[in-house]
Each structure stands twice: as C-alpha cells, then as structure tokens.
C-alpha cells in the first residue's frame, strides 16, 4: 500500500521528534536513574489531597477544574514573593516553553539556546517554524560568541544546566537580560537543588521569565505540573494561548498540597544533595571526572572517556542512566541521584568501593 499524501506543513514533515529518556514497562525491576525523577515519594499531603478529591468524585470530577488555577497561583505567588498576576501554572514546564515560543516568535524568527542543554527547545522551535540557534560553551562553561546585543526573540538558558549540572551565576543572568532585546527564559527545572536562583530578579528585568517544574524536587513527574514567574504582561499573553482547562482537578490539588509542604521539600532536597556529594566523592576517588553539580544528577566520565561503555555496563545490570551520543557529550553519562542504596549499587557495578 502506498503512503497517502497528506497536507502536512513542510517543517513538520521534515523534522525529527524529541526522544525522551527510556521508560521501561517494568520500571520497578530497574534502578532507574535516567530521567532525573525524585527517588522519594511526594509529600504525604499530596496523597491526602487527591484522596479527598476522589472521595467525593461524583460531585467533583464531573465538573471542569478551575481554569485559572487561582488557588495554586496564589500559593506559588506567596511562596516566591510576587502578586498572583506575576505567576502562571502549567501542564509541566514544557507547556510554558512551547507557549513562550508561540507567544513571542513568528515563523522564521530566531530562537536560541545553549548547546548542550535541553534538546526539546530545538524541537519546539522547529514546530513553530522559527529558526533555532545554538550557542556553545567553553571549558569554563561560559557562552561562546554571544553578541553584545542579541536580537533573537527568545534565549533559553537552562540553569542548572542539563545535562551538565552547573549553574550560571546571577551576574551572568543579569548581564544576559540586558543583552537580550527579546525574552530571556531561565529554565530552573533543577533550581531547588541549587545554591542560587534568578527567581527574585524578574521584577528588575521585564524581559526575564523563570520557569519551574514540579517533576524533580516535588516528586510529581506523573502529575505534569509547572509554573512560571514573569511580568504580568507576559503572564497575560501566556494566559491567552494556553488550553482553557489545561490542569485537571487532581493535578491542581496535588500542586496546592505540595506547595504548602515546604518542610517535606527541604528535607528531601537536603537528603538528595547529601547523596549527590557522597556519590561524587566516590566517583572522583576512583579517577572519574565529575562536573560540580547543582542539580539532582551528575555528569560523570570514566578515566577512559567512554560513556557508552559505562552506560552499557550499567544497563546489563538493569541500571538505567542517560548516554548522549553527541560528540561533546559521549565521553560521559548523566546519572540521576537516587537513594543512597541505589547509588551504592551503581558504584558496585562500576567496581568502586
């Protein structure tokens, strides 16, 4: 049978889709350290909130959720020290990245990002029909060739960087905000594990947007939750183009409960960071090079610089980590920080005591 000729947009027909990290169907049989999920369950208050919503499902689930996420926005705004009109909730931070491109970039307009960083940026730019541009990093993790004035519509800066784990300084972010004539979007998916954040800088720079996810620090990857803090004009634009009921009732009560349990968040962040430190020390003590990480993962390279070998060795023992075949990344692997027991298992397979 011949393939039908469909009226696809030419850029959609030509592009390759984003490939996420492997999600094995029997995930409970693996040590899964490839997608930076939290190894611990979410706050117990999340389960209580969802259970309470389901207990009265007949009265609740047949109605649409709050289209404006009013309570969740108010809680996030209070947490970060902003009025609610500076905050928007989202179906994962990916929704925000997509809608920012839709809001600010016409087809053909340039949208830039760091290479390496989150490869989904390029996919979203291609979907819009805009023009992607990548800025590399030197050995000190400074941007290479970034102009004195960048005229592209959006520059995405992942901080802490994924997959490398380092953070850009606040001074660097301030400098970039003044050099970008368009929007500077600081993707802080891992910022809860870091020592610094650009969250409080949004008031000073109207072209600055900070995005966050609930998938990592809040252990809610399965709920698809995110948020952004930006100038009210930016938030109003994002409100115009988002799906009108983009968060379901269970996701909303989960977000509200998680935001209100900051004690749980701090406790588990400290635990993950302590495990990150001990795991890093063990790797470095055996000759591995580990980039100092401000995230819930490390990027590590073995003495032989063969990341694929390390990936394959661990996979043979049902331990999943992330290997990237790009020339500037294939020397290492990105390893999510799991429990202390899981990281000990990784070290054992690598022959590290």
N, C-alpha and C positions, 0 to 999 in steps of 0.2 A: 504494500500500500504506500503510495507516495505521500510525502508530508504536505499538509494543507498550507496554502499561502495565506498567512494571517496579516492583518494590517498593524503589526507591531510598530511602535516607534523605533527608529533605526538604532538609537543608542541602547535601548533595552535589548534588542535582538543581538547586538554586538557584545554586550558586557558579560562578564562572569559574575556570578552571585557570590556573596560573602559565605565563607565556610567557617562555622563556629567550631569550638573545641568538641572533641568526641564525647558523646553522651551514651555510654553503653547501656543496653536494655537491662542488663543485670548489674546495675551500678553498685548494689550492696555487696557484690562479690569482689569489688576492686577497691584499692586505695586510690581515690580519685583526686588528683592534685593538678588538674589541667585547666580548670576554668575559674580558679580563684574564688570558689564558693567558701562560705564560712563553715568550718568543721563542726561548729556547735549549733544547737537549735536556737531559734529566735526566742525573744523574751516570752516567758510563760503568759504574760499578759496578752500576747497576740492570740494564742490558742483560746484563751478565755473569751476574748472579744469575738472571735469567729464563732465559737460555740454558742455564745449568747445570741448572735445574729441568726444562727441556724435553728436555734430552739424555737424561734418564732418565724420560721421560714414562710409559713403561709401568709403572714401579714407583711413580711419584709421583701422576700425575693420576687414577688410578683410585681413590685413597683420598681421603676427605674431608680438608679442611685442618684446621689446629689451631683448634678452636672458640674457644679463649680467647685467641688471638693472643699467647701467652705471651712469646715472644722479642721481638716488636715492642713490646709493652708495656714489657718490661724495658729495652729500648734507649731508648725515649722517656722513661721514668721517670728513667733515669740522666742523660739529656741535660738534663732540666728540674729535676733535683734533688729528686725525690719517690720514695717507695716505689712499687712496681708497683701496689699496690692503690688508688692515687690516680689511675690512668690507665686509659682505655679506648680501644681502637682502633675505627674505624668505617668504613662504606662511604660515604666522603665525610662532611664535616661536616654535610651536610643530614640524614643519618640521625640524628645526635645532636640536632639541633634538633627533629626530629619526635619522637624518643623522649623528650626532656625534656618536651615538651608532654603526651605520653601518660602520663608518669610523675607529673606534678605538677598537671595541670589537668583537672578534670571538665568535662563539658558544661555550659555556662553560666558557668563561671569566667572571670574576666578575665585576659587575657594581653596585655602591652603591648610596644611597640617605638617606635623613633624614626621620625619622618617628616621627610625621606626617609631610607630605609635599604633593606636587603634586602627586596624585596617578597614574597619567599617566606614570610616569617614569617606574614603575614596569611593566605596560602593554607593553611598548616599549622594555624593556629588554627581556621579555618573547617572543615577536615576533621574536627577533633576535636569540633566543635560548641561550642567555647568562644567567648568574646566578645572580639574584638580591640579594642584601644585604641591610638591613636597620639598621641605627644607631639611637638610641633613644636620647631623651633629658631629662636632669634632671630638677629640679624645677627652676633652674636659666637659663634654655634654653641653657645649654652647652651640647656638644655632649658627649654621654656615650660610653666608650670603643673604641674610635677612636685610632688606633695604632700610634706609633711614626713614622712609615713609612707605608703608605697604598699602597699596591701593585696592587689593582684593576685597571682596565683600565680607568674607569671614576668615579668621585664622583660628583653627582649633589647636589648643595646647593641652595635652594630657599631663596633669601634674597631681600626684606622682605619675611618671611615665610608665605606660605599659607597652612593651614587656620588660623594660629595663629596671624600673623600680625607683629611680632617683626622682627628687622633686626639683622643680625650678624655684629659684628664690623669689621672694616678694619684690625685691628690687628689679629683677628681670621681668616679672609680670607687669609691674608699673611702667617700666620702660617700653614694653611691647604695646601696652594700652595707649601710650602717647604716639607710638609709631604707626599704629593701625588706623587708617582712615575709615575702615569698616568696623566690623564687630570682632572683638577678641573673646572667644569662648574657652574658658578654663574648665576642662572636664576633670572634676575632682572625684572620680569614682572611688578612689582609694584614700581620700584625704583624711578620713577618720583614723587611719593608721600612721599618719604623718605628723611631723612636728609643727608644720606651718600650713596655712590655708589663705586663699585670696578672698574668702567669703566677705570679710568686712571691708574690702576695697571697692565693692560695687557702687557704693554711694559716691565715691570720689571720681569714678570713671564711668560715664554714662554708656560707653560702648562695651563695657565689660559684662559678661554673663558667666555665672558659675553654676555648673550642673552637678548634681549628686545622684547616687543610686542607693536603693535600699538592699541591693543584692549582696553586697560584700559585708560591710560591718554589721548590718542589721539582720543578716542571715535570712533574707526574704527573696532570694533569687526566683523562687517559684511563684511569687505573687506579682512580679513585674511592676515595680514601683520606682519612681524617681521624682526629682524636683529640680527647679531652677530658681535662682535669685538674680534679678535684673531690674533695671529701671522700669517703672510702671508702663512706659510706652512700649517697651519690648514685651512685657508680660501681656499687655492688651493685644498686641499683634499675635502672640502665640495662642491666646485665648480664641481669637477669630478663626484660626485654621485647625485647631485640634478637633478630634472627633468629639461630638457633643456629650456622649456618655462614655468617656474613654477609660474610666476606672469603675470596676464593679463594686458592689456593696461590701463584699468580703475583703477586697483589696483595701478599700477605704478604712474599714475598722481596724485592719491589720496595721496600716500606716499610722493611724491615730494612737493605737496602743504602743507601737514601737517607739514613736517619738516621745511618748510620756515616760518611758522606762529608760532613762539615760544612765541609771546606775548599772543596769544589766549591760548596756552598751560599753561603758567604761571598763567594767570588769573583764569582759571578753576581749576587748581591744588590748588591754594590758597583758592578758594571757597569750594572745596570738603574737604580740610583739616580743614577749619574753621567749617564746618558742622560736621565733624568727632569729633572735640573737644567738641562741644556743646552737641552732642548726647551721647558721652562717659560720660560727666559730669552728664547728666540727669540720665543715667542708674546707675552710681555709687552712685548718691544721693539717689537712691531707693534700694540700697543693692545688686545690680548686681556686679559681678566681671568682669572687662573688662581688657584684656591684652593690655598694651600700644601698639598702632598700628602705623606702618609706611606705611600702605597701604591704599587702598580706601575701606576698610571694617574693622569691628571689630569682635573679637571672644568674646562673652559675655555669662556668665552663671548666671541664676537666683539664688536667695538665696536657693531654694530647689534642685538645681543641676539637674534639669530635662529638658534637652534640647529638648527632643521630645515633651514635653507638650507645651513649648514655640513655637516650630515650628508649631504644630497642631493648637494652638490658633490663630496664625497669618494667617495660611492658610485658616482657616474658614472665615476670613475677607478679603480674596483674596490679602494677602500679602505673597509673597514667600521669604523665607530665606533658608539657607543651613543647614541641620542637617546631622551629620555623626554618624553612629551607632557604630563606633569603640569604644572599652572600654575607650580609653584615650581622646575621644572627645565628647562622648554622653552627657556629663554634660552641654554642651553649644550649641550655634548656631553661625554660621558665618553670619553676616549681612552686605551686601554691603551698602556703603554710597550713598544715593540718594540725591534728593533735600531736602531743609530744610522742605518743606511741607510734603514730603514723610516720613521723619524721625519723624516729629511731629505726623503723623498718626500712625506710629509704637508705639510710646510712649503712645498714647491714648489707643490703644488696650491692651497694657501691664499695663494700669492703672497708668501711670506715667505722672504727670503734668509738 
